[in-house]
Amino acid sequence: MTLREVSIGQTVKVVKLHGEGAVKRRIMDMGITKGTEIFVRKVAPLGDPIEVNVRNYELSLRKEDAEMIEVE
């Protein structure tokens, strides 16, 4: 399952980051690494962006970026 598929109010754990190069590095620089817990706060009406809590801060992710984050 990817982060994009997670329901509002759910907490998940990162299993793997997909993608390559600069995109993967940017996601990791935001604090999203393997084993990190992510809480989905809300999703915009059209589904983009997704607002999450990661490591005690709020972060907005695009759908394309959320699809690269595999969670359990």
N, CA, C, O and CB atoms as a CASP TS submission, in Angstrom:
PFRMAT TS
TARGET T0000
AUTHOR 0000-0000-0000
METHOD Language model
MODEL 1
PARENT N/A
ATOM      1  N   MET     1       0.851  -1.174   0.000  1.00  0.00           N
ATOM      2  CA  MET     1       0.000   0.000   0.000  1.00  0.00           C
ATOM      3  C   MET     1       0.898   1.239   0.000  1.00  0.00           C
ATOM      4  O   MET     1       1.973   1.238   0.601  1.00  0.00           O
ATOM      5  CB  MET     1      -0.969  -0.003   1.229  1.00  0.00           C
ATOM      6  N   THR     2       0.446   2.291  -0.680  1.00  0.00           N
ATOM      7  CA  THR     2       1.214   3.531  -0.716  1.00  0.00           C
ATOM      8  C   THR     2       0.566   4.576   0.196  1.00  0.00           C
ATOM      9  O   THR     2      -0.578   4.416   0.622  1.00  0.00           O
ATOM     10  CB  THR     2       1.318   4.064  -2.166  1.00  0.00           C
ATOM     11  N   LEU     3       1.298   5.629   0.486  1.00  0.00           N
ATOM     12  CA  LEU     3       0.797   6.689   1.356  1.00  0.00           C
ATOM     13  C   LEU     3      -0.449   7.346   0.764  1.00  0.00           C
ATOM     14  O   LEU     3      -1.305   7.827   1.507  1.00  0.00           O
ATOM     15  CB  LEU     3       1.885   7.741   1.594  1.00  0.00           C
ATOM     16  N   ARG     4      -0.557   7.371  -0.540  1.00  0.00           N
ATOM     17  CA  ARG     4      -1.716   7.973  -1.198  1.00  0.00           C
ATOM     18  C   ARG     4      -3.006   7.230  -0.858  1.00  0.00           C
ATOM     19  O   ARG     4      -4.075   7.841  -0.846  1.00  0.00           O
ATOM     20  CB  ARG     4      -1.511   7.993  -2.710  1.00  0.00           C
ATOM     21  N   GLU     5      -2.932   5.944  -0.584  1.00  0.00           N
ATOM     22  CA  GLU     5      -4.109   5.111  -0.326  1.00  0.00           C
ATOM     23  C   GLU     5      -4.557   5.113   1.126  1.00  0.00           C
ATOM     24  O   GLU     5      -5.599   4.540   1.446  1.00  0.00           O
ATOM     25  CB  GLU     5      -3.830   3.709  -0.745  1.00  0.00           C
ATOM     26  N   VAL     6      -3.794   5.744   2.013  1.00  0.00           N
ATOM     27  CA  VAL     6      -4.088   5.742   3.446  1.00  0.00           C
ATOM     28  C   VAL     6      -5.256   6.676   3.750  1.00  0.00           C
ATOM     29  O   VAL     6      -5.362   7.759   3.174  1.00  0.00           O
ATOM     30  CB  VAL     6      -2.842   6.159   4.257  1.00  0.00           C
ATOM     31  N   SER     7      -6.133   6.248   4.662  1.00  0.00           N
ATOM     32  CA  SER     7      -7.289   7.052   5.045  1.00  0.00           C
ATOM     33  C   SER     7      -6.904   8.151   6.027  1.00  0.00           C
ATOM     34  O   SER     7      -5.888   8.060   6.716  1.00  0.00           O
ATOM     35  CB  SER     7      -8.370   6.166   5.652  1.00  0.00           C
ATOM     36  N   ILE     8      -7.726   9.184   6.080  1.00  0.00           N
ATOM     37  CA  ILE     8      -7.520  10.295   7.012  1.00  0.00           C
ATOM     38  C   ILE     8      -7.620   9.767   8.441  1.00  0.00           C
ATOM     39  O   ILE     8      -8.501   8.967   8.756  1.00  0.00           O
ATOM     40  CB  ILE     8      -8.560  11.438   6.767  1.00  0.00           C
ATOM     41  N   GLY     9      -6.711  10.221   9.299  1.00  0.00           N
ATOM     42  CA  GLY     9      -6.721   9.815  10.696  1.00  0.00           C
ATOM     43  C   GLY     9      -5.931   8.551  10.991  1.00  0.00           C
ATOM     44  O   GLY     9      -5.855   8.130  12.146  1.00  0.00           O
ATOM     45  N   GLN    10      -5.355   7.949   9.990  1.00  0.00           N
ATOM     46  CA  GLN    10      -4.604   6.713  10.149  1.00  0.00           C
ATOM     47  C   GLN    10      -3.115   7.007  10.325  1.00  0.00           C
ATOM     48  O   GLN    10      -2.581   7.934   9.717  1.00  0.00           O
ATOM     49  CB  GLN    10      -4.829   5.791   8.942  1.00  0.00           C
ATOM     50  N   THR    11      -2.454   6.210  11.160  1.00  0.00           N
ATOM     51  CA  THR    11      -1.007   6.297  11.327  1.00  0.00           C
ATOM     52  C   THR    11      -0.387   5.063  10.691  1.00  0.00           C
ATOM     53  O   THR    11      -0.815   3.939  10.952  1.00  0.00           O
ATOM     54  CB  THR    11      -0.607   6.416  12.838  1.00  0.00           C
ATOM     55  N   VAL    12       0.622   5.277   9.856  1.00  0.00           N
ATOM     56  CA  VAL    12       1.285   4.172   9.154  1.00  0.00           C
ATOM     57  C   VAL    12       2.791   4.289   9.329  1.00  0.00           C
ATOM     58  O   VAL    12       3.304   5.322   9.758  1.00  0.00           O
ATOM     59  CB  VAL    12       0.911   4.164   7.647  1.00  0.00           C
ATOM     60  N   LYS    13       3.493   3.205   8.987  1.00  0.00           N
ATOM     61  CA  LYS    13       4.954   3.176   9.080  1.00  0.00           C
ATOM     62  C   LYS    13       5.540   2.974   7.685  1.00  0.00           C
ATOM     63  O   LYS    13       5.051   2.154   6.907  1.00  0.00           O
ATOM     64  CB  LYS    13       5.433   2.049  10.050  1.00  0.00           C
ATOM     65  N   VAL    14       6.593   3.731   7.380  1.00  0.00           N
ATOM     66  CA  VAL    14       7.234   3.645   6.065  1.00  0.00           C
ATOM     67  C   VAL    14       7.998   2.330   5.948  1.00  0.00           C
ATOM     68  O   VAL    14       8.800   1.985   6.816  1.00  0.00           O
ATOM     69  CB  VAL    14       8.187   4.849   5.834  1.00  0.00           C
ATOM     70  N   VAL    15       7.738   1.602   4.863  1.00  0.00           N
ATOM     71  CA  VAL    15       8.411   0.336   4.597  1.00  0.00           C
ATOM     72  C   VAL    15       9.537   0.537   3.585  1.00  0.00           C
ATOM     73  O   VAL    15      10.636   0.010   3.753  1.00  0.00           O
ATOM     74  CB  VAL    15       7.407  -0.715   4.083  1.00  0.00           C
ATOM     75  N   LYS    16       9.248   1.310   2.523  1.00  0.00           N
ATOM     76  CA  LYS    16      10.222   1.477   1.450  1.00  0.00           C
ATOM     77  C   LYS    16       9.926   2.744   0.663  1.00  0.00           C
ATOM     78  O   LYS    16       8.768   3.135   0.517  1.00  0.00           O
ATOM     79  CB  LYS    16      10.219   0.257   0.518  1.00  0.00           C
ATOM     80  N   LEU    17      10.964   3.378   0.160  1.00  0.00           N
ATOM     81  CA  LEU    17      10.823   4.538  -0.715  1.00  0.00           C
ATOM     82  C   LEU    17      11.140   4.105  -2.138  1.00  0.00           C
ATOM     83  O   LEU    17      12.190   3.520  -2.403  1.00  0.00           O
ATOM     84  CB  LEU    17      11.755   5.711  -0.265  1.00  0.00           C
ATOM     85  N   HIS    18      10.227   4.397  -3.044  1.00  0.00           N
ATOM     86  CA  HIS    18      10.454   4.107  -4.460  1.00  0.00           C
ATOM     87  C   HIS    18      10.923   5.401  -5.123  1.00  0.00           C
ATOM     88  O   HIS    18      10.969   6.448  -4.478  1.00  0.00           O
ATOM     89  CB  HIS    18       9.150   3.543  -5.157  1.00  0.00           C
ATOM     90  N   GLY    19      11.263   5.335  -6.377  1.00  0.00           N
ATOM     91  CA  GLY    19      11.759   6.523  -7.062  1.00  0.00           C
ATOM     92  C   GLY    19      13.275   6.506  -7.103  1.00  0.00           C
ATOM     93  O   GLY    19      13.929   5.668  -6.483  1.00  0.00           O
ATOM     94  N   GLU    20      13.812   7.457  -7.854  1.00  0.00           N
ATOM     95  CA  GLU    20      15.255   7.484  -8.040  1.00  0.00           C
ATOM     96  C   GLU    20      15.805   8.894  -7.938  1.00  0.00           C
ATOM     97  O   GLU    20      15.083   9.876  -8.109  1.00  0.00           O
ATOM     98  CB  GLU    20      15.623   6.882  -9.377  1.00  0.00           C
ATOM     99  N   GLY    21      17.073   8.973  -7.663  1.00  0.00           N
ATOM    100  CA  GLY    21      17.818  10.223  -7.724  1.00  0.00           C
ATOM    101  C   GLY    21      17.288  11.344  -6.859  1.00  0.00           C
ATOM    102  O   GLY    21      17.051  11.172  -5.663  1.00  0.00           O
ATOM    103  N   ALA    22      17.104  12.513  -7.491  1.00  0.00           N
ATOM    104  CA  ALA    22      16.743  13.737  -6.783  1.00  0.00           C
ATOM    105  C   ALA    22      15.393  13.637  -6.085  1.00  0.00           C
ATOM    106  O   ALA    22      15.225  14.190  -4.998  1.00  0.00           O
ATOM    107  CB  ALA    22      16.730  14.896  -7.742  1.00  0.00           C
ATOM    108  N   VAL    23      14.442  12.954  -6.677  1.00  0.00           N
ATOM    109  CA  VAL    23      13.112  12.835  -6.073  1.00  0.00           C
ATOM    110  C   VAL    23      13.183  12.042  -4.775  1.00  0.00           C
ATOM    111  O   VAL    23      12.620  12.455  -3.761  1.00  0.00           O
ATOM    112  CB  VAL    23      12.130  12.164  -7.051  1.00  0.00           C
ATOM    113  N   LYS    24      13.860  10.924  -4.803  1.00  0.00           N
ATOM    114  CA  LYS    24      14.012  10.101  -3.592  1.00  0.00           C
ATOM    115  C   LYS    24      14.789  10.869  -2.521  1.00  0.00           C
ATOM    116  O   LYS    24      14.435  10.814  -1.343  1.00  0.00           O
ATOM    117  CB  LYS    24      14.735   8.764  -3.924  1.00  0.00           C
ATOM    118  N   ARG    25      15.819  11.569  -2.911  1.00  0.00           N
ATOM    119  CA  ARG    25      16.627  12.354  -1.973  1.00  0.00           C
ATOM    120  C   ARG    25      15.778  13.445  -1.326  1.00  0.00           C
ATOM    121  O   ARG    25      15.899  13.689  -0.125  1.00  0.00           O
ATOM    122  CB  ARG    25      17.845  12.980  -2.692  1.00  0.00           C
ATOM    123  N   ARG    26      14.921  14.102  -2.105  1.00  0.00           N
ATOM    124  CA  ARG    26      14.065  15.167  -1.578  1.00  0.00           C
ATOM    125  C   ARG    26      13.099  14.622  -0.535  1.00  0.00           C
ATOM    126  O   ARG    26      12.882  15.256   0.497  1.00  0.00           O
ATOM    127  CB  ARG    26      13.286  15.843  -2.714  1.00  0.00           C
ATOM    128  N   ILE    27      12.517  13.455  -0.792  1.00  0.00           N
ATOM    129  CA  ILE    27      11.608  12.827   0.165  1.00  0.00           C
ATOM    130  C   ILE    27      12.363  12.483   1.450  1.00  0.00           C
ATOM    131  O   ILE    27      11.850  12.709   2.546  1.00  0.00           O
ATOM    132  CB  ILE    27      10.960  11.555  -0.444  1.00  0.00           C
ATOM    133  N   MET    28      13.558  11.947   1.325  1.00  0.00           N
ATOM    134  CA  MET    28      14.358  11.608   2.503  1.00  0.00           C
ATOM    135  C   MET    28      14.761  12.867   3.270  1.00  0.00           C
ATOM    136  O   MET    28      14.798  12.850   4.500  1.00  0.00           O
ATOM    137  CB  MET    28      15.610  10.815   2.091  1.00  0.00           C
ATOM    138  N   ASP    29      15.061  13.943   2.572  1.00  0.00           N
ATOM    139  CA  ASP    29      15.426  15.205   3.218  1.00  0.00           C
ATOM    140  C   ASP    29      14.268  15.790   4.022  1.00  0.00           C
ATOM    141  O   ASP    29      14.489  16.551   4.963  1.00  0.00           O
ATOM    142  CB  ASP    29      15.889  16.213   2.174  1.00  0.00           C
ATOM    143  N   MET    30      13.040  15.440   3.659  1.00  0.00           N
ATOM    144  CA  MET    30      11.864  15.900   4.402  1.00  0.00           C
ATOM    145  C   MET    30      11.646  15.086   5.680  1.00  0.00           C
ATOM    146  O   MET    30      10.722  15.370   6.442  1.00  0.00           O
ATOM    147  CB  MET    30      10.619  15.820   3.517  1.00  0.00           C
ATOM    148  N   GLY    31      12.480  14.086   5.917  1.00  0.00           N
ATOM    149  CA  GLY    31      12.366  13.288   7.135  1.00  0.00           C
ATOM    150  C   GLY    31      11.621  11.986   6.957  1.00  0.00           C
ATOM    151  O   GLY    31      11.376  11.273   7.930  1.00  0.00           O
ATOM    152  N   ILE    32      11.257  11.667   5.731  1.00  0.00           N
ATOM    153  CA  ILE    32      10.533  10.427   5.472  1.00  0.00           C
ATOM    154  C   ILE    32      11.541   9.357   5.085  1.00  0.00           C
ATOM    155  O   ILE    32      12.017   9.313   3.951  1.00  0.00           O
ATOM    156  CB  ILE    32       9.458  10.617   4.354  1.00  0.00           C
ATOM    157  N   THR    33      11.860   8.498   6.043  1.00  0.00           N
ATOM    158  CA  THR    33      12.805   7.412   5.827  1.00  0.00           C
ATOM    159  C   THR    33      12.184   6.108   6.311  1.00  0.00           C
ATOM    160  O   THR    33      11.137   6.120   6.960  1.00  0.00           O
ATOM    161  CB  THR    33      14.148   7.689   6.553  1.00  0.00           C
ATOM    162  N   LYS    34      12.816   4.999   6.004  1.00  0.00           N
ATOM    163  CA  LYS    34      12.311   3.690   6.398  1.00  0.00           C
ATOM    164  C   LYS    34      12.127   3.630   7.925  1.00  0.00           C
ATOM    165  O   LYS    34      13.018   4.008   8.686  1.00  0.00           O
ATOM    166  CB  LYS    34      13.275   2.572   5.920  1.00  0.00           C
ATOM    167  N   GLY    35      10.949   3.147   8.352  1.00  0.00           N
ATOM    168  CA  GLY    35      10.657   3.011   9.771  1.00  0.00           C
ATOM    169  C   GLY    35       9.986   4.222  10.402  1.00  0.00           C
ATOM    170  O   GLY    35       9.556   4.150  11.554  1.00  0.00           O
ATOM    171  N   THR    36       9.887   5.329   9.679  1.00  0.00           N
ATOM    172  CA  THR    36       9.266   6.542  10.202  1.00  0.00           C
ATOM    173  C   THR    36       7.743   6.391  10.236  1.00  0.00           C
ATOM    174  O   THR    36       7.147   5.853   9.304  1.00  0.00           O
ATOM    175  CB  THR    36       9.666   7.766   9.350  1.00  0.00           C
ATOM    176  N   GLU    37       7.119   6.871  11.317  1.00  0.00           N
ATOM    177  CA  GLU    37       5.665   6.848  11.404  1.00  0.00           C
ATOM    178  C   GLU    37       5.102   8.133  10.808  1.00  0.00           C
ATOM    179  O   GLU    37       5.633   9.222  11.025  1.00  0.00           O
ATOM    180  CB  GLU    37       5.200   6.675  12.871  1.00  0.00           C
ATOM    181  N   ILE    38       4.008   7.980  10.045  1.00  0.00           N
ATOM    182  CA  ILE    38       3.356   9.111   9.391  1.00  0.00           C
ATOM    183  C   ILE    38       1.879   9.087   9.756  1.00  0.00           C
ATOM    184  O   ILE    38       1.218   8.057   9.628  1.00  0.00           O
ATOM    185  CB  ILE    38       3.553   9.065   7.839  1.00  0.00           C
ATOM    186  N   PHE    39       1.359  10.235  10.216  1.00  0.00           N
ATOM    187  CA  PHE    39      -0.060  10.384  10.536  1.00  0.00           C
ATOM    188  C   PHE    39      -0.694  11.242   9.454  1.00  0.00           C
ATOM    189  O   PHE    39      -0.240  12.358   9.202  1.00  0.00           O
ATOM    190  CB  PHE    39      -0.269  11.017  11.956  1.00  0.00           C
ATOM    191  N   VAL    40      -1.748  10.728   8.807  1.00  0.00           N
ATOM    192  CA  VAL    40      -2.431  11.470   7.746  1.00  0.00           C
ATOM    193  C   VAL    40      -3.472  12.390   8.379  1.00  0.00           C
ATOM    194  O   VAL    40      -4.470  11.919   8.925  1.00  0.00           O
ATOM    195  CB  VAL    40      -3.098  10.499   6.717  1.00  0.00           C
ATOM    196  N   ARG    41      -3.241  13.705   8.307  1.00  0.00           N
ATOM    197  CA  ARG    41      -4.126  14.695   8.924  1.00  0.00           C
ATOM    198  C   ARG    41      -5.330  14.998   8.054  1.00  0.00           C
ATOM    199  O   ARG    41      -6.469  14.926   8.517  1.00  0.00           O
ATOM    200  CB  ARG    41      -3.367  15.974   9.206  1.00  0.00           C
ATOM    201  N   LYS    42      -5.082  15.339   6.786  1.00  0.00           N
ATOM    202  CA  LYS    42      -6.199  15.633   5.889  1.00  0.00           C
ATOM    203  C   LYS    42      -5.757  15.552   4.437  1.00  0.00           C
ATOM    204  O   LYS    42      -4.570  15.568   4.110  1.00  0.00           O
ATOM    205  CB  LYS    42      -6.782  17.020   6.188  1.00  0.00           C
ATOM    206  N   VAL    43      -6.773  15.464   3.580  1.00  0.00           N
ATOM    207  CA  VAL    43      -6.535  15.398   2.146  1.00  0.00           C
ATOM    208  C   VAL    43      -7.361  16.503   1.506  1.00  0.00           C
ATOM    209  O   VAL    43      -8.525  16.688   1.863  1.00  0.00           O
ATOM    210  CB  VAL    43      -6.902  13.985   1.557  1.00  0.00           C
ATOM    211  N   ALA    44      -6.787  17.228   0.581  1.00  0.00           N
ATOM    212  CA  ALA    44      -7.498  18.308  -0.109  1.00  0.00           C
ATOM    213  C   ALA    44      -8.699  17.740  -0.861  1.00  0.00           C
ATOM    214  O   ALA    44      -8.704  16.560  -1.213  1.00  0.00           O
ATOM    215  CB  ALA    44      -6.550  19.058  -1.086  1.00  0.00           C
ATOM    216  N   PRO    45      -9.716  18.564  -1.112  1.00  0.00           N
ATOM    217  CA  PRO    45     -10.939  18.081  -1.778  1.00  0.00           C
ATOM    218  C   PRO    45     -10.703  17.324  -3.084  1.00  0.00           C
ATOM    219  O   PRO    45     -11.413  16.359  -3.368  1.00  0.00           O
ATOM    220  CB  PRO    45     -11.834  19.238  -2.057  1.00  0.00           C
ATOM    221  N   LEU    46      -9.740  17.734  -3.866  1.00  0.00           N
ATOM    222  CA  LEU    46      -9.459  17.036  -5.121  1.00  0.00           C
ATOM    223  C   LEU    46      -8.359  15.988  -4.967  1.00  0.00           C
ATOM    224  O   LEU    46      -7.893  15.423  -5.956  1.00  0.00           O
ATOM    225  CB  LEU    46      -9.064  18.035  -6.193  1.00  0.00           C
ATOM    226  N   GLY    47      -7.942  15.729  -3.717  1.00  0.00           N
ATOM    227  CA  GLY    47      -6.966  14.681  -3.442  1.00  0.00           C
ATOM    228  C   GLY    47      -5.513  15.111  -3.514  1.00  0.00           C
ATOM    229  O   GLY    47      -4.615  14.295  -3.304  1.00  0.00           O
ATOM    230  N   ASP    48      -5.268  16.380  -3.807  1.00  0.00           N
ATOM    231  CA  ASP    48      -3.885  16.840  -3.930  1.00  0.00           C
ATOM    232  C   ASP    48      -3.767  18.227  -3.334  1.00  0.00           C
ATOM    233  O   ASP    48      -4.437  19.118  -3.856  1.00  0.00           O
ATOM    234  CB  ASP    48      -3.422  16.841  -5.408  1.00  0.00           C
ATOM    235  N   PRO    49      -3.007  18.505  -2.322  1.00  0.00           N
ATOM    236  CA  PRO    49      -2.013  17.649  -1.677  1.00  0.00           C
ATOM    237  C   PRO    49      -2.586  16.885  -0.480  1.00  0.00           C
ATOM    238  O   PRO    49      -3.756  17.028  -0.126  1.00  0.00           O
ATOM    239  CB  PRO    49      -0.828  18.483  -1.230  1.00  0.00           C
ATOM    240  N   ILE    50      -1.731  16.082   0.120  1.00  0.00           N
ATOM    241  CA  ILE    50      -2.054  15.323   1.325  1.00  0.00           C
ATOM    242  C   ILE    50      -1.259  15.950   2.463  1.00  0.00           C
ATOM    243  O   ILE    50      -0.051  16.154   2.338  1.00  0.00           O
ATOM    244  CB  ILE    50      -1.724  13.779   1.160  1.00  0.00           C
ATOM    245  N   GLU    51      -1.933  16.260   3.576  1.00  0.00           N
ATOM    246  CA  GLU    51      -1.238  16.855   4.716  1.00  0.00           C
ATOM    247  C   GLU    51      -0.989  15.784   5.762  1.00  0.00           C
ATOM    248  O   GLU    51      -1.914  15.097   6.196  1.00  0.00           O
ATOM    249  CB  GLU    51      -2.053  18.031   5.317  1.00  0.00           C
ATOM    250  N   VAL    52       0.278  15.644   6.168  1.00  0.00           N
ATOM    251  CA  VAL    52       0.672  14.604   7.120  1.00  0.00           C
ATOM    252  C   VAL    52       1.523  15.180   8.247  1.00  0.00           C
ATOM    253  O   VAL    52       2.079  16.271   8.123  1.00  0.00           O
ATOM    254  CB  VAL    52       1.438  13.489   6.404  1.00  0.00           C
ATOM    255  N   ASN    53       1.618  14.436   9.342  1.00  0.00           N
ATOM    256  CA  ASN    53       2.547  14.760  10.427  1.00  0.00           C
ATOM    257  C   ASN    53       3.673  13.744  10.373  1.00  0.00           C
ATOM    258  O   ASN    53       3.437  12.537  10.393  1.00  0.00           O
ATOM    259  CB  ASN    53       1.835  14.752  11.834  1.00  0.00           C
ATOM    260  N   VAL    54       4.909  14.247  10.304  1.00  0.00           N
ATOM    261  CA  VAL    54       6.104  13.413  10.269  1.00  0.00           C
ATOM    262  C   VAL    54       7.104  13.993  11.249  1.00  0.00           C
ATOM    263  O   VAL    54       7.450  15.170  11.153  1.00  0.00           O
ATOM    264  CB  VAL    54       6.707  13.330   8.829  1.00  0.00           C
ATOM    265  N   ARG    55       7.572  13.190  12.188  1.00  0.00           N
ATOM    266  CA  ARG    55       8.595  13.634  13.151  1.00  0.00           C
ATOM    267  C   ARG    55       8.232  14.961  13.823  1.00  0.00           C
ATOM    268  O   ARG    55       9.065  15.862  13.925  1.00  0.00           O
ATOM    269  CB  ARG    55       9.944  13.773  12.449  1.00  0.00           C
ATOM    270  N   ASN    56       6.992  15.071  14.275  1.00  0.00           N
ATOM    271  CA  ASN    56       6.480  16.237  14.998  1.00  0.00           C
ATOM    272  C   ASN    56       6.411  17.529  14.173  1.00  0.00           C
ATOM    273  O   ASN    56       6.472  18.618  14.744  1.00  0.00           O
ATOM    274  CB  ASN    56       7.332  16.477  16.193  1.00  0.00           C
ATOM    275  N   TYR    57       6.288  17.435  12.866  1.00  0.00           N
ATOM    276  CA  TYR    57       6.022  18.629  12.070  1.00  0.00           C
ATOM    277  C   TYR    57       5.038  18.284  10.956  1.00  0.00           C
ATOM    278  O   TYR    57       4.890  17.124  10.571  1.00  0.00           O
ATOM    279  CB  TYR    57       7.338  19.211  11.483  1.00  0.00           C
ATOM    280  N   GLU    58       4.371  19.319  10.447  1.00  0.00           N
ATOM    281  CA  GLU    58       3.372  19.132   9.399  1.00  0.00           C
ATOM    282  C   GLU    58       4.026  19.263   8.034  1.00  0.00           C
ATOM    283  O   GLU    58       4.922  20.081   7.825  1.00  0.00           O
ATOM    284  CB  GLU    58       2.223  20.149   9.547  1.00  0.00           C
ATOM    285  N   LEU    59       3.554  18.433   7.112  1.00  0.00           N
ATOM    286  CA  LEU    59       4.139  18.390   5.783  1.00  0.00           C
ATOM    287  C   LEU    59       3.031  18.151   4.771  1.00  0.00           C
ATOM    288  O   LEU    59       2.143  17.332   5.007  1.00  0.00           O
ATOM    289  CB  LEU    59       5.230  17.292   5.684  1.00  0.00           C
ATOM    290  N   SER    60       3.073  18.853   3.655  1.00  0.00           N
ATOM    291  CA  SER    60       2.131  18.624   2.562  1.00  0.00           C
ATOM    292  C   SER    60       2.876  17.941   1.433  1.00  0.00           C
ATOM    293  O   SER    60       3.954  18.373   1.025  1.00  0.00           O
ATOM    294  CB  SER    60       1.478  19.958   2.077  1.00  0.00           C
ATOM    295  N   LEU    61       2.279  16.860   0.931  1.00  0.00           N
ATOM    296  CA  LEU    61       2.895  16.074  -0.145  1.00  0.00           C
ATOM    297  C   LEU    61       1.978  16.026  -1.355  1.00  0.00           C
ATOM    298  O   LEU    61       0.758  15.942  -1.215  1.00  0.00           O
ATOM    299  CB  LEU    61       3.217  14.645   0.336  1.00  0.00           C
ATOM    300  N   ARG    62       2.561  16.078  -2.527  1.00  0.00           N
ATOM    301  CA  ARG    62       1.786  15.884  -3.751  1.00  0.00           C
ATOM    302  C   ARG    62       1.437  14.411  -3.900  1.00  0.00           C
ATOM    303  O   ARG    62       2.093  13.547  -3.318  1.00  0.00           O
ATOM    304  CB  ARG    62       2.568  16.389  -4.992  1.00  0.00           C
ATOM    305  N   LYS    63       0.399  14.131  -4.683  1.00  0.00           N
ATOM    306  CA  LYS    63      -0.016  12.742  -4.910  1.00  0.00           C
ATOM    307  C   LYS    63       1.109  11.921  -5.519  1.00  0.00           C
ATOM    308  O   LYS    63       1.312  10.764  -5.152  1.00  0.00           O
ATOM    309  CB  LYS    63      -1.245  12.694  -5.819  1.00  0.00           C
ATOM    310  N   GLU    64       1.841  12.525  -6.455  1.00  0.00           N
ATOM    311  CA  GLU    64       2.927  11.780  -7.108  1.00  0.00           C
ATOM    312  C   GLU    64       3.997  11.360  -6.099  1.00  0.00           C
ATOM    313  O   GLU    64       4.541  10.259  -6.184  1.00  0.00           O
ATOM    314  CB  GLU    64       3.563  12.631  -8.224  1.00  0.00           C
ATOM    315  N   ASP    65       4.296  12.246  -5.143  1.00  0.00           N
ATOM    316  CA  ASP    65       5.289  11.920  -4.118  1.00  0.00           C
ATOM    317  C   ASP    65       4.754  10.876  -3.148  1.00  0.00           C
ATOM    318  O   ASP    65       5.485   9.979  -2.729  1.00  0.00           O
ATOM    319  CB  ASP    65       5.704  13.180  -3.353  1.00  0.00           C
ATOM    320  N   ALA    66       3.474  10.992  -2.789  1.00  0.00           N
ATOM    321  CA  ALA    66       2.856  10.044  -1.854  1.00  0.00           C
ATOM    322  C   ALA    66       2.823   8.632  -2.441  1.00  0.00           C
ATOM    323  O   ALA    66       2.897   7.654  -1.697  1.00  0.00           O
ATOM    324  CB  ALA    66       1.429  10.497  -1.496  1.00  0.00           C
ATOM    325  N   GLU    67       2.713   8.518  -3.757  1.00  0.00           N
ATOM    326  CA  GLU    67       2.692   7.197  -4.401  1.00  0.00           C
ATOM    327  C   GLU    67       4.045   6.497  -4.317  1.00  0.00           C
ATOM    328  O   GLU    67       4.113   5.273  -4.434  1.00  0.00           O
ATOM    329  CB  GLU    67       2.276   7.332  -5.863  1.00  0.00           C
ATOM    330  N   MET    68       5.109   7.248  -4.119  1.00  0.00           N
ATOM    331  CA  MET    68       6.447   6.660  -4.042  1.00  0.00           C
ATOM    332  C   MET    68       6.792   6.126  -2.654  1.00  0.00           C
ATOM    333  O   MET    68       7.840   5.508  -2.464  1.00  0.00           O
ATOM    334  CB  MET    68       7.472   7.682  -4.449  1.00  0.00           C
ATOM    335  N   ILE    69       5.894   6.368  -1.674  1.00  0.00           N
ATOM    336  CA  ILE    69       6.156   5.973  -0.298  1.00  0.00           C
ATOM    337  C   ILE    69       5.305   4.753   0.046  1.00  0.00           C
ATOM    338  O   ILE    69       4.087   4.853   0.197  1.00  0.00           O
ATOM    339  CB  ILE    69       5.866   7.144   0.679  1.00  0.00           C
ATOM    340  N   GLU    70       5.962   3.606   0.168  1.00  0.00           N
ATOM    341  CA  GLU    70       5.265   2.360   0.507  1.00  0.00           C
ATOM    342  C   GLU    70       5.153   2.259   2.031  1.00  0.00           C
ATOM    343  O   GLU    70       6.144   2.405   2.746  1.00  0.00           O
ATOM    344  CB  GLU    70       6.015   1.111  -0.084  1.00  0.00           C
ATOM    345  N   VAL    71       3.928   2.006   2.518  1.00  0.00           N
ATOM    346  CA  VAL    71       3.682   1.972   3.969  1.00  0.00           C
ATOM    347  C   VAL    71       2.969   0.676   4.361  1.00  0.00           C
ATOM    348  O   VAL    71       2.463  -0.064   3.518  1.00  0.00           O
ATOM    349  CB  VAL    71       2.839   3.200   4.411  1.00  0.00           C
ATOM    350  N   GLU    72       2.950   0.435   5.670  1.00  0.00           N
ATOM    351  CA  GLU    72       2.216  -0.727   6.193  1.00  0.00           C
ATOM    352  C   GLU    72       1.299  -0.282   7.306  1.00  0.00           C
ATOM    353  O   GLU    72       0.588  -1.104   7.886  1.00  0.00           O
ATOM    354  CB  GLU    72       3.184  -1.824   6.698  1.00  0.00           C
TER
END
